[in-house]
Amino acid sequence: MAVPFRRTSKTKKRMRRTHLKKEVGALTKCTKCGATIRPHRACTKCGNYKNSEVIKVKENN
């Protein structure tokens, strides 16, 4: 098996890995209550999706 002739420096190694970073996922606001949610999902605070109630949410009062 082949062995590298020279050791890869820290700079070269880090330059190669610059594109391997995590990205923040997309977030939108609920049209009814304004809570931040992931797109194309029902709101967990009010239970609405596309201006219609799809989930019954209990109120803790």
PyMOL Python script that loads the backbone (N, CA, C, O; Angstrom):
from pymol import cmd

cmd.read_pdbstr("""\
ATOM      1  N   MET A   1       0.834  -1.175   0.000  1.00  0.00           N
ATOM      2  CA  MET A   1       0.000   0.000   0.000  1.00  0.00           C
ATOM      3  C   MET A   1       0.881   1.241   0.000  1.00  0.00           C
ATOM      4  O   MET A   1       1.921   1.272   0.658  1.00  0.00           O
ATOM      5  N   ALA A   2       0.465   2.261  -0.735  1.00  0.00           N
ATOM      6  CA  ALA A   2       1.265   3.474  -0.860  1.00  0.00           C
ATOM      7  C   ALA A   2       1.209   4.299   0.428  1.00  0.00           C
ATOM      8  O   ALA A   2       0.196   4.326   1.127  1.00  0.00           O
ATOM      9  N   VAL A   3       2.314   4.961   0.715  1.00  0.00           N
ATOM     10  CA  VAL A   3       2.428   5.825   1.891  1.00  0.00           C
ATOM     11  C   VAL A   3       2.728   7.239   1.401  1.00  0.00           C
ATOM     12  O   VAL A   3       3.548   7.409   0.499  1.00  0.00           O
ATOM     13  N   PRO A   4       2.074   8.268   1.980  1.00  0.00           N
ATOM     14  CA  PRO A   4       2.351   9.637   1.548  1.00  0.00           C
ATOM     15  C   PRO A   4       3.827   9.995   1.743  1.00  0.00           C
ATOM     16  O   PRO A   4       4.437   9.635   2.749  1.00  0.00           O
ATOM     17  N   PHE A   5       4.380  10.700   0.777  1.00  0.00           N
ATOM     18  CA  PHE A   5       5.795  11.084   0.840  1.00  0.00           C
ATOM     19  C   PHE A   5       6.032  12.092   1.946  1.00  0.00           C
ATOM     20  O   PHE A   5       7.019  11.994   2.676  1.00  0.00           O
ATOM     21  N   ARG A   6       5.125  13.074   2.080  1.00  0.00           N
ATOM     22  CA  ARG A   6       5.248  14.086   3.122  1.00  0.00           C
ATOM     23  C   ARG A   6       3.945  14.161   3.917  1.00  0.00           C
ATOM     24  O   ARG A   6       2.866  13.838   3.420  1.00  0.00           O
ATOM     25  N   ARG A   7       4.081  14.587   5.139  1.00  0.00           N
ATOM     26  CA  ARG A   7       2.916  14.757   6.002  1.00  0.00           C
ATOM     27  C   ARG A   7       2.095  15.947   5.521  1.00  0.00           C
ATOM     28  O   ARG A   7       2.655  16.966   5.118  1.00  0.00           O
ATOM     29  N   THR A   8       0.756  15.820   5.563  1.00  0.00           N
ATOM     30  CA  THR A   8      -0.126  16.925   5.183  1.00  0.00           C
ATOM     31  C   THR A   8      -0.128  17.948   6.313  1.00  0.00           C
ATOM     32  O   THR A   8      -0.384  17.608   7.469  1.00  0.00           O
ATOM     33  N   SER A   9       0.157  19.194   5.975  1.00  0.00           N
ATOM     34  CA  SER A   9       0.243  20.230   6.998  1.00  0.00           C
ATOM     35  C   SER A   9      -1.141  20.567   7.545  1.00  0.00           C
ATOM     36  O   SER A   9      -2.155  20.241   6.928  1.00  0.00           O
ATOM     37  N   LYS A  10      -1.178  21.217   8.698  1.00  0.00           N
ATOM     38  CA  LYS A  10      -2.440  21.621   9.319  1.00  0.00           C
ATOM     39  C   LYS A  10      -3.214  22.569   8.414  1.00  0.00           C
ATOM     40  O   LYS A  10      -4.438  22.481   8.314  1.00  0.00           O
ATOM     41  N   THR A  11      -2.499  23.472   7.760  1.00  0.00           N
ATOM     42  CA  THR A  11      -3.160  24.444   6.880  1.00  0.00           C
ATOM     43  C   THR A  11      -3.817  23.758   5.693  1.00  0.00           C
ATOM     44  O   THR A  11      -4.969  24.047   5.368  1.00  0.00           O
ATOM     45  N   LYS A  12      -3.103  22.862   5.052  1.00  0.00           N
ATOM     46  CA  LYS A  12      -3.661  22.148   3.899  1.00  0.00           C
ATOM     47  C   LYS A  12      -4.866  21.300   4.309  1.00  0.00           C
ATOM     48  O   LYS A  12      -5.867  21.238   3.595  1.00  0.00           O
ATOM     49  N   LYS A  13      -4.756  20.657   5.452  1.00  0.00           N
ATOM     50  CA  LYS A  13      -5.837  19.815   5.938  1.00  0.00           C
ATOM     51  C   LYS A  13      -7.078  20.665   6.242  1.00  0.00           C
ATOM     52  O   LYS A  13      -8.195  20.278   5.898  1.00  0.00           O
ATOM     53  N   ARG A  14      -6.883  21.805   6.876  1.00  0.00           N
ATOM     54  CA  ARG A  14      -8.008  22.683   7.220  1.00  0.00           C
ATOM     55  C   ARG A  14      -8.606  23.349   5.986  1.00  0.00           C
ATOM     56  O   ARG A  14      -9.816  23.568   5.928  1.00  0.00           O
ATOM     57  N   MET A  15      -7.773  23.674   4.997  1.00  0.00           N
ATOM     58  CA  MET A  15      -8.284  24.247   3.748  1.00  0.00           C
ATOM     59  C   MET A  15      -9.170  23.245   3.012  1.00  0.00           C
ATOM     60  O   MET A  15     -10.161  23.629   2.391  1.00  0.00           O
ATOM     61  N   ARG A  16      -8.818  21.969   3.078  1.00  0.00           N
ATOM     62  CA  ARG A  16      -9.599  20.935   2.425  1.00  0.00           C
ATOM     63  C   ARG A  16     -10.948  20.748   3.122  1.00  0.00           C
ATOM     64  O   ARG A  16     -11.933  20.389   2.477  1.00  0.00           O
ATOM     65  N   ARG A  17     -10.996  20.985   4.420  1.00  0.00           N
ATOM     66  CA  ARG A  17     -12.210  20.737   5.196  1.00  0.00           C
ATOM     67  C   ARG A  17     -13.082  21.974   5.406  1.00  0.00           C
ATOM     68  O   ARG A  17     -14.023  21.919   6.197  1.00  0.00           O
ATOM     69  N   THR A  18     -12.809  23.067   4.738  1.00  0.00           N
ATOM     70  CA  THR A  18     -13.559  24.293   4.989  1.00  0.00           C
ATOM     71  C   THR A  18     -15.022  24.179   4.598  1.00  0.00           C
ATOM     72  O   THR A  18     -15.859  24.877   5.172  1.00  0.00           O
ATOM     73  N   HIS A  19     -15.359  23.327   3.643  1.00  0.00           N
ATOM     74  CA  HIS A  19     -16.745  23.195   3.220  1.00  0.00           C
ATOM     75  C   HIS A  19     -17.517  22.196   4.077  1.00  0.00           C
ATOM     76  O   HIS A  19     -18.721  22.031   3.880  1.00  0.00           O
ATOM     77  N   LEU A  20     -16.870  21.534   5.008  1.00  0.00           N
ATOM     78  CA  LEU A  20     -17.524  20.540   5.856  1.00  0.00           C
ATOM     79  C   LEU A  20     -18.005  21.168   7.158  1.00  0.00           C
ATOM     80  O   LEU A  20     -17.532  20.804   8.234  1.00  0.00           O
ATOM     81  N   LYS A  21     -18.935  22.102   7.070  1.00  0.00           N
ATOM     82  CA  LYS A  21     -19.432  22.736   8.283  1.00  0.00           C
ATOM     83  C   LYS A  21     -20.949  22.652   8.320  1.00  0.00           C
ATOM     84  O   LYS A  21     -21.596  22.523   7.281  1.00  0.00           O
ATOM     85  N   LYS A  22     -21.502  22.724   9.494  1.00  0.00           N
ATOM     86  CA  LYS A  22     -22.949  22.616   9.653  1.00  0.00           C
ATOM     87  C   LYS A  22     -23.613  23.917   9.263  1.00  0.00           C
ATOM     88  O   LYS A  22     -23.051  25.001   9.421  1.00  0.00           O
ATOM     89  N   GLU A  23     -24.824  23.783   8.749  1.00  0.00           N
ATOM     90  CA  GLU A  23     -25.606  24.958   8.373  1.00  0.00           C
ATOM     91  C   GLU A  23     -26.841  25.037   9.256  1.00  0.00           C
ATOM     92  O   GLU A  23     -27.366  24.020   9.709  1.00  0.00           O
ATOM     93  N   VAL A  24     -27.288  26.241   9.488  1.00  0.00           N
ATOM     94  CA  VAL A  24     -28.500  26.455  10.267  1.00  0.00           C
ATOM     95  C   VAL A  24     -29.697  26.131   9.388  1.00  0.00           C
ATOM     96  O   VAL A  24     -29.777  26.584   8.245  1.00  0.00           O
ATOM     97  N   GLY A  25     -30.618  25.357   9.914  1.00  0.00           N
ATOM     98  CA  GLY A  25     -31.811  24.992   9.167  1.00  0.00           C
ATOM     99  C   GLY A  25     -32.729  26.187   8.970  1.00  0.00           C
ATOM    100  O   GLY A  25     -32.647  27.170   9.707  1.00  0.00           O
ATOM    101  N   ALA A  26     -33.597  26.101   7.980  1.00  0.00           N
ATOM    102  CA  ALA A  26     -34.515  27.191   7.673  1.00  0.00           C
ATOM    103  C   ALA A  26     -35.623  27.257   8.717  1.00  0.00           C
ATOM    104  O   ALA A  26     -36.106  26.224   9.182  1.00  0.00           O
ATOM    105  N   LEU A  27     -36.024  28.472   9.085  1.00  0.00           N
ATOM    106  CA  LEU A  27     -37.114  28.697  10.013  1.00  0.00           C
ATOM    107  C   LEU A  27     -38.062  29.727   9.433  1.00  0.00           C
ATOM    108  O   LEU A  27     -37.636  30.663   8.756  1.00  0.00           O
ATOM    109  N   THR A  28     -39.358  29.552   9.701  1.00  0.00           N
ATOM    110  CA  THR A  28     -40.364  30.522   9.286  1.00  0.00           C
ATOM    111  C   THR A  28     -41.225  30.848  10.488  1.00  0.00           C
ATOM    112  O   THR A  28     -41.082  30.239  11.548  1.00  0.00           O
ATOM    113  N   LYS A  29     -42.125  31.814  10.323  1.00  0.00           N
ATOM    114  CA  LYS A  29     -43.032  32.192  11.400  1.00  0.00           C
ATOM    115  C   LYS A  29     -44.431  31.677  11.096  1.00  0.00           C
ATOM    116  O   LYS A  29     -44.865  31.657   9.944  1.00  0.00           O
ATOM    117  N   CYS A  30     -45.119  31.266  12.132  1.00  0.00           N
ATOM    118  CA  CYS A  30     -46.500  30.817  12.003  1.00  0.00           C
ATOM    119  C   CYS A  30     -47.364  32.017  11.629  1.00  0.00           C
ATOM    120  O   CYS A  30     -47.200  33.105  12.183  1.00  0.00           O
ATOM    121  N   THR A  31     -48.277  31.816  10.694  1.00  0.00           N
ATOM    122  CA  THR A  31     -49.106  32.937  10.237  1.00  0.00           C
ATOM    123  C   THR A  31     -50.151  33.333  11.270  1.00  0.00           C
ATOM    124  O   THR A  31     -50.634  34.465  11.253  1.00  0.00           O
ATOM    125  N   LYS A  32     -50.507  32.421  12.169  1.00  0.00           N
ATOM    126  CA  LYS A  32     -51.537  32.733  13.159  1.00  0.00           C
ATOM    127  C   LYS A  32     -50.962  33.278  14.464  1.00  0.00           C
ATOM    128  O   LYS A  32     -51.369  34.343  14.928  1.00  0.00           O
ATOM    129  N   CYS A  33     -50.010  32.545  15.058  1.00  0.00           N
ATOM    130  CA  CYS A  33     -49.508  32.948  16.377  1.00  0.00           C
ATOM    131  C   CYS A  33     -48.134  33.600  16.339  1.00  0.00           C
ATOM    132  O   CYS A  33     -47.742  34.238  17.317  1.00  0.00           O
ATOM    133  N   GLY A  34     -47.386  33.464  15.243  1.00  0.00           N
ATOM    134  CA  GLY A  34     -46.084  34.112  15.123  1.00  0.00           C
ATOM    135  C   GLY A  34     -44.924  33.323  15.702  1.00  0.00           C
ATOM    136  O   GLY A  34     -43.805  33.833  15.755  1.00  0.00           O
ATOM    137  N   ALA A  35     -45.160  32.094  16.136  1.00  0.00           N
ATOM    138  CA  ALA A  35     -44.084  31.263  16.671  1.00  0.00           C
ATOM    139  C   ALA A  35     -43.162  30.818  15.539  1.00  0.00           C
ATOM    140  O   ALA A  35     -43.602  30.660  14.400  1.00  0.00           O
ATOM    141  N   THR A  36     -41.883  30.616  15.853  1.00  0.00           N
ATOM    142  CA  THR A  36     -40.941  30.150  14.840  1.00  0.00           C
ATOM    143  C   THR A  36     -41.077  28.642  14.689  1.00  0.00           C
ATOM    144  O   THR A  36     -41.028  27.903  15.673  1.00  0.00           O
ATOM    145  N   ILE A  37     -41.249  28.190  13.442  1.00  0.00           N
ATOM    146  CA  ILE A  37     -41.417  26.776  13.135  1.00  0.00           C
ATOM    147  C   ILE A  37     -40.603  26.435  11.895  1.00  0.00           C
ATOM    148  O   ILE A  37     -40.171  27.322  11.160  1.00  0.00           O
ATOM    149  N   ARG A  38     -40.398  25.141  11.671  1.00  0.00           N
ATOM    150  CA  ARG A  38     -39.757  24.694  10.448  1.00  0.00           C
ATOM    151  C   ARG A  38     -40.774  24.754   9.323  1.00  0.00           C
ATOM    152  O   ARG A  38     -41.960  24.533   9.565  1.00  0.00           O
ATOM    153  N   PRO A  39     -40.350  25.046   8.103  1.00  0.00           N
ATOM    154  CA  PRO A  39     -41.299  25.176   7.006  1.00  0.00           C
ATOM    155  C   PRO A  39     -42.012  23.866   6.681  1.00  0.00           C
ATOM    156  O   PRO A  39     -41.446  22.786   6.851  1.00  0.00           O
ATOM    157  N   HIS A  40     -43.251  23.966   6.214  1.00  0.00           N
ATOM    158  CA  HIS A  40     -44.075  22.840   5.779  1.00  0.00           C
ATOM    159  C   HIS A  40     -44.401  21.882   6.923  1.00  0.00           C
ATOM    160  O   HIS A  40     -44.510  20.673   6.719  1.00  0.00           O
ATOM    161  N   ARG A  41     -44.556  22.430   8.124  1.00  0.00           N
ATOM    162  CA  ARG A  41     -44.934  21.627   9.282  1.00  0.00           C
ATOM    163  C   ARG A  41     -45.984  22.367  10.083  1.00  0.00           C
ATOM    164  O   ARG A  41     -46.045  23.596  10.059  1.00  0.00           O
ATOM    165  N   ALA A  42     -46.805  21.620  10.789  1.00  0.00           N
ATOM    166  CA  ALA A  42     -47.847  22.223  11.618  1.00  0.00           C
ATOM    167  C   ALA A  42     -47.201  22.899  12.821  1.00  0.00           C
ATOM    168  O   ALA A  42     -46.189  22.431  13.343  1.00  0.00           O
ATOM    169  N   CYS A  43     -47.800  24.002  13.252  1.00  0.00           N
ATOM    170  CA  CYS A  43     -47.304  24.745  14.412  1.00  0.00           C
ATOM    171  C   CYS A  43     -47.625  23.959  15.678  1.00  0.00           C
ATOM    172  O   CYS A  43     -48.754  23.503  15.858  1.00  0.00           O
ATOM    173  N   THR A  44     -46.638  23.800  16.555  1.00  0.00           N
ATOM    174  CA  THR A  44     -46.861  23.063  17.795  1.00  0.00           C
ATOM    175  C   THR A  44     -47.511  23.917  18.865  1.00  0.00           C
ATOM    176  O   THR A  44     -48.039  23.386  19.843  1.00  0.00           O
ATOM    177  N   LYS A  45     -47.482  25.231  18.696  1.00  0.00           N
ATOM    178  CA  LYS A  45     -48.079  26.129  19.691  1.00  0.00           C
ATOM    179  C   LYS A  45     -49.588  26.265  19.500  1.00  0.00           C
ATOM    180  O   LYS A  45     -50.342  26.201  20.470  1.00  0.00           O
ATOM    181  N   CYS A  46     -50.038  26.455  18.244  1.00  0.00           N
ATOM    182  CA  CYS A  46     -51.470  26.673  17.995  1.00  0.00           C
ATOM    183  C   CYS A  46     -52.113  25.551  17.191  1.00  0.00           C
ATOM    184  O   CYS A  46     -53.340  25.476  17.135  1.00  0.00           O
ATOM    185  N   GLY A  47     -51.321  24.668  16.562  1.00  0.00           N
ATOM    186  CA  GLY A  47     -51.864  23.525  15.836  1.00  0.00           C
ATOM    187  C   GLY A  47     -52.343  23.838  14.436  1.00  0.00           C
ATOM    188  O   GLY A  47     -53.097  23.050  13.864  1.00  0.00           O
ATOM    189  N   ASN A  48     -51.937  24.957  13.860  1.00  0.00           N
ATOM    190  CA  ASN A  48     -52.392  25.341  12.531  1.00  0.00           C
ATOM    191  C   ASN A  48     -51.359  25.022  11.468  1.00  0.00           C
ATOM    192  O   ASN A  48     -50.153  25.034  11.712  1.00  0.00           O
ATOM    193  N   TYR A  49     -51.882  24.732  10.261  1.00  0.00           N
ATOM    194  CA  TYR A  49     -51.043  24.550   9.082  1.00  0.00           C
ATOM    195  C   TYR A  49     -51.818  25.091   7.898  1.00  0.00           C
ATOM    196  O   TYR A  49     -52.920  24.623   7.614  1.00  0.00           O
ATOM    197  N   LYS A  50     -51.262  26.066   7.208  1.00  0.00           N
ATOM    198  CA  LYS A  50     -51.897  26.725   6.059  1.00  0.00           C
ATOM    199  C   LYS A  50     -53.287  27.246   6.418  1.00  0.00           C
ATOM    200  O   LYS A  50     -54.261  26.994   5.709  1.00  0.00           O
ATOM    201  N   ASN A  51     -53.362  27.974   7.527  1.00  0.00           N
ATOM    202  CA  ASN A  51     -54.574  28.654   8.005  1.00  0.00           C
ATOM    203  C   ASN A  51     -55.724  27.708   8.322  1.00  0.00           C
ATOM    204  O   ASN A  51     -56.880  28.128   8.264  1.00  0.00           O
ATOM    205  N   SER A  52     -55.458  26.458   8.652  1.00  0.00           N
ATOM    206  CA  SER A  52     -56.508  25.555   9.110  1.00  0.00           C
ATOM    207  C   SER A  52     -55.966  24.730  10.271  1.00  0.00           C
ATOM    208  O   SER A  52     -54.790  24.366  10.286  1.00  0.00           O
ATOM    209  N   GLU A  53     -56.825  24.439  11.240  1.00  0.00           N
ATOM    210  CA  GLU A  53     -56.409  23.709  12.430  1.00  0.00           C
ATOM    211  C   GLU A  53     -56.297  22.226  12.100  1.00  0.00           C
ATOM    212  O   GLU A  53     -57.270  21.601  11.678  1.00  0.00           O
ATOM    213  N   VAL A  54     -55.129  21.678  12.291  1.00  0.00           N
ATOM    214  CA  VAL A  54     -54.902  20.262  11.980  1.00  0.00           C
ATOM    215  C   VAL A  54     -54.563  19.454  13.237  1.00  0.00           C
ATOM    216  O   VAL A  54     -54.648  18.226  13.222  1.00  0.00           O
ATOM    217  N   ILE A  55     -54.181  20.129  14.317  1.00  0.00           N
ATOM    218  CA  ILE A  55     -53.830  19.462  15.565  1.00  0.00           C
ATOM    219  C   ILE A  55     -54.593  20.135  16.701  1.00  0.00           C
ATOM    220  O   ILE A  55     -54.648  21.362  16.784  1.00  0.00           O
ATOM    221  N   LYS A  56     -55.180  19.319  17.574  1.00  0.00           N
ATOM    222  CA  LYS A  56     -55.810  19.850  18.784  1.00  0.00           C
ATOM    223  C   LYS A  56     -54.719  20.045  19.824  1.00  0.00           C
ATOM    224  O   LYS A  56     -54.039  19.092  20.204  1.00  0.00           O
ATOM    225  N   VAL A  57     -54.552  21.278  20.282  1.00  0.00           N
ATOM    226  CA  VAL A  57     -53.515  21.598  21.252  1.00  0.00           C
ATOM    227  C   VAL A  57     -54.162  21.909  22.583  1.00  0.00           C
ATOM    228  O   VAL A  57     -55.055  22.753  22.665  1.00  0.00           O
ATOM    229  N   LYS A  58     -53.708  21.219  23.642  1.00  0.00           N
ATOM    230  CA  LYS A  58     -54.225  21.477  24.986  1.00  0.00           C
ATOM    231  C   LYS A  58     -53.620  22.762  25.513  1.00  0.00           C
ATOM    232  O   LYS A  58     -52.445  23.040  25.271  1.00  0.00           O
ATOM    233  N   GLU A  59     -54.399  23.541  26.223  1.00  0.00           N
ATOM    234  CA  GLU A  59     -53.895  24.751  26.852  1.00  0.00           C
ATOM    235  C   GLU A  59     -53.617  24.449  28.307  1.00  0.00           C
ATOM    236  O   GLU A  59     -54.475  23.910  29.005  1.00  0.00           O
ATOM    237  N   ASN A  60     -52.426  24.788  28.773  1.00  0.00           N
ATOM    238  CA  ASN A  60     -52.025  24.542  30.159  1.00  0.00           C
ATOM    239  C   ASN A  60     -52.324  25.760  31.003  1.00  0.00           C
ATOM    240  O   ASN A  60     -51.442  26.587  31.235  1.00  0.00           O
ATOM    241  N   ASN A  61     -53.552  25.882  31.462  1.00  0.00           N
ATOM    242  CA  ASN A  61     -53.947  26.999  32.346  1.00  0.00           C
ATOM    243  C   ASN A  61     -54.421  26.499  33.672  1.00  0.00           C
ATOM    244  O   ASN A  61     -54.790  27.295  34.536  1.00  0.00           O
TER     245      ASN A  61
END
""", "prot")
cmd.dss("prot")
cmd.show_as("cartoon", "prot")
cmd.util.cbc("prot")
cmd.orient("prot")
